Amino acid sequence: MPHYTSYDGSRLAYTDRGEGPVLLALAGGPGRDAAYLGDLGGLDRGRRLVVPDSRGTGGSPPADEPLAYSFPRLAQDLEALRRHLGLERFALLAHDAAAATAQAYAAAYPERLTHLVLVTPGSRLQGELPDDAREIFESRVAEPWWPEAVASLAELETADDLDRVRTLLLHVAPMAYGHWGEAQRAHAAAEGGQLHPVPRAGFWQGLDEPARLAVLARLREVTCPVLVVTGDRDAVTGMRAGEVVAACFPHARLRPLHAVGHFPWVDEPELFRPVVEEFLSGAASPGGS
């Protein structure tokens, strides 16, 4: 596994697969091993897919201080990786909580991005918590997994034993997918071993209200095209959060996908991949391609 040296001298790991234009992809969780992204539904077929392991996950060592896990600092790690790869400009994809890292990066380094793809993002950075994820979850009451998922969700609110939390997460996992088939079960089964509580706890630290508002203000000046992908069966972040996030950018398009949950490349790779490829193949922001 290759490594790069970040701003503080830490050696952090990343994977590098495929050939073609670079697509750098950030894993969410937060604090989840990037392995869950896989090949993002085959996006490595015509692209060089570079996926970093954030601090304390995958092949990257733990941080020396808690604030290094925060998403603004993870954006600094991303800039260090760009320099290491020798990229003048690149396309960036981020899933779930990593959308906050991607937005922090776009706000700080807008000239470095040709395209930005945000997949099933939350809107905590925007200061809004839409409630449609709960509505989506409740709309699936007739599915066989639903009763156990409801009970497990309630227990998760107070569970503090990590092994028990991992068991409960598997019970609620179906709510994150458009349907509960073989591919979804295999993907969900890996989640418990991919979670890291310390990086997760540090992700949202170190950003006060003035700094948050400053990030949002700078997003209005991001010139690269932005694609926000949502799923109409995503009971984790829902769809309205994507609308809120898209509204922060001057050149964003929202693409809702049908019968898709929080992991579109797992549910419908043959739908997800062409949508992203078409967007990435389109015109880039002024100054590069």
N, C-alpha and C positions, 0 to 999 in steps of 0.2 A: 504494500500500500504506500503510495507516495505521500510526502509531507511537505508542508511549507512553514516558514517562520513568520509569526504574526508580530504585531506592533510592540509586544512586550517581551519578545524573545521566545515565546512558547512555540513548540513544534506541533502543529496540528495536522490531522490526517484528512485525506480526501480520496475519492475514487474517480477514475478517469476512464471512460469507455466510449467506444464508437469513434467515428470520423466525420468531419464536416464542420460546419459553423458551430461555435461553442454555445452551449446552453448550460448555464450554471444554475443548479437547483438546490433549494434550501428546504430541509426537513423541519416539520413543526413538532407538535407534542404539547407544550414545549418540553425539551429535554428527552426526546426520543431518538434512538439510533436511526441514522439516515437510511439504513438498510430497508426500512419499510417502503421507501419510495420505489425500490426495484429499478426497472428501466422505464418507469412512468408510461407504461402501456406501449412501449416500443419507440419512444422518442429518440433512442440512441441509434436507430436504423440509418438515419441520414444526418445525424448530428453528433458532435462530441459532447457527451453528457458528463459534466463535472459536478460532483456532489460532495461537499465538505461534511465532515463529522464535527459538529459544534463541540465546544469544550465540555469535557466530562461525558461524552457519548462516543460510541463506536471506538475507533482507534485513537481518539484524541484524549489527552490526559485531563484530569480535573484542573480547574482554575486555582490559582494561588490566593485569590481574594474573591468574595461573593459577587461584587459588582461586575466582574468579568463575564458572568453568565447573562447579564442584562442585554436586552435586544439592541440597544444603541452600541454597546461594546461588540456584540456579535457582528454588527454592521462594519465595525472597524476591522474585524477579522476578515470579513469578505473583501474589503479593500486590499488587505495584505495578500489575499489569495489572488486577486486580479493582478497585482504587481508581480507576484511570483510566476503567474502564467504568461506574463508579457502581453496582456490584452489591453489595447487602447480603449475599446468599447465592446460590450457583450450583451447578450440577451439573458435575462434573469427570470427564473420561475421560483415561486415560493408557495408552500402549502400550509394551510392552517395557521398556527401562531407565527410561523416564520414570515407570514405576510407583514407583520409588524417590523421585523428585521429588514425586509425588503423595502418597506416604506421609509424607514430611517436611512437606509442606504440611498434611496432615490432622492430624499430630501438633502442629503449631504453631498452626493456626487451625481447629480442629474446628467452631467455631460458624459458619464461613463456608460449609460444604458442606451441600447438600441430599441429594446422591447422589454416590457415587464408583464409577466403573467402571474396573477394571484388566484390560487385555486382554493375554493371553499374557505375564504378568510373569515375570521371574526372581526368585530368592530370595537374591541376594547380600546384601541389606540384613539379611536374617534370619540370615545366617551359615551358610547351608546351600546346597549345590550338588548337588541330586538328579541321579542318573545316567540317568534314564529317557529323556532326549533322545537319548543314544547308542543306547539300546535301540530307540527308534522309528526312528532312522536305519538301523540294521542290519536292521530288519524289512523294509526296502524294497529289499533287495539285488537283487531280480529286475527292478527298473525300469531302463530303458536308460541313464539318466544316472548311475547309481550308481558304476560303475568310475572314471569321470573325477572324480566328486565325492570319492571316497576319496583318490585321488592328490593332488587339489588341497588337500584338508584337511591332508594331511601336509606339503605344501610351504608352506602358510600359516603353519605354526609357526615358520618361519625366514625367510620372505620379508620384505624390508625396503624394496624398491622399490615406491613407491605405485602406479605403473602396473601392475606385475605383480600386486600385491595386488588391484587392481580386477578384473583378468582372472580371477584365481583365485576371487574372490567370485562372479563370474558362473557359474563352473563348479560351485560348490557351492550355488548359489541354489535348485535344485529341492528340496533338503531342507527349505526353509523354507515350502513350499507343500503343500497337500493333494493337488494334481495339477499337472502341468506343461503347462498349456494356453496359449492365446494371451494371455489377460489376465495370467496369471502371468509369462510371458516378458517382456511389455511392462513390467510393474511392476519386475521384477528388473533389466532392462536399464538402468533409471535409477539404480540404487543407487550405482554407482561414482562418478558425478558428484555425488552428494548427500552423500558422506562427508567429514568434516573431522577430520583426525587430532588437532589440538591440543585442540578441545573434547572429543573422545572421551577423550583421555589425562587430562584434568582432571576428568572427571565424578565419579570415585570418590575424589578427593583431599579432605583436610581434615576427615575424620570419624574421630575416635579411638574406641576401644572403649567408653569410658563414654558418649560422645555417641550412639553407635549403639544401645546398650542403653536409653538414655533415650528415644530415638525410639520404639523398640519398646514400651516401657512405656506411653507416651502413646497409642499406637494402641488400647490396651485401653479407653480412655476416649472413643473416637470414637463418637458416637451415630448418625451418618447411616448409612443402609443402603449396603452395599457389594456390588458384583457383580464376581466374578472369572471371566473367560472364558478357557478353555483349548481347545486343539485336539488331537485324538488323533493327528494326523500332524505335530505341531510338533517337529521335530528340532533346534530352536534352543534353546528353554528347556524343552521337555517339558511334562508335565502336573502332575507332583508339586510343582514349584515353586509353581504356583498354589494347590495345597492348603496348602502351608506359609504362603503369604502370607495366604490367607483365614483361617487359624487365628489370625492376629494381631488380628483385629477381632471385637468382640462381636456385630455384626449383619451378617455376611457370608454370601453364598450363592455356591456354586461352580457354574458352568455349563460343563461340557465339551461341545464341539461335535464331531460326527462328520465324518470326511473333511475336516478343516480343519487347516491348518498355522499358522504364526506370524502370518499376516496374514488373519484370518477374513473381513474385508470384501472382500478380493480373491478368495478361494476361493469363498465362499458368501455373497454380500451379502444374498440373500433369506432366509437363515437368521440371519445376524448382526444385521441391522438390527432385525427384530421382537423379538429377544431383548433388545436394549439398549433399544428403545422401550418395551417392556412394563415393564421395570425402572424406567426414568426416569419413567414415567407413574404409578407406584405411590406410596404414601405416603412423604413425606419425613420427615426427622428432626424432632423437636419444635422449634417456633419458626419454621417457614416452610414454603414449598412450592416 
